[in-house]
């Protein structure tokens, strides 16, 4: 039983460690798609990760870019809480931005 509880705690820690901010999820020579998590009550435009996403686009393009389209992308569920019995499943919403370098 102790082995299973240790494995469960390790699994939760790994999942919590996988939480991420803005990420380039699709890369092309002339642009790509970035995605970042946001909280529903906060909205995608006010997310602290939006600035990270804009910086990723600027870095990828080496300067100016055009946003082709943006909208809510497929989210994910993750388990939070490192204490056994105190975990909860969190639905994470994600915002995607398709961009093209100028």
Secondary structure, 3 states (H helix, E strand, C coil): CHHHHHHHHHHHHHHHHCCCCCEEEEEECCEEEEEEEECCCCCCCCCHHHHHHHHHHHHHHCCCEEEEEEEEEEEEEEEECCCCCCCEEEEEEEEEEEEEEC
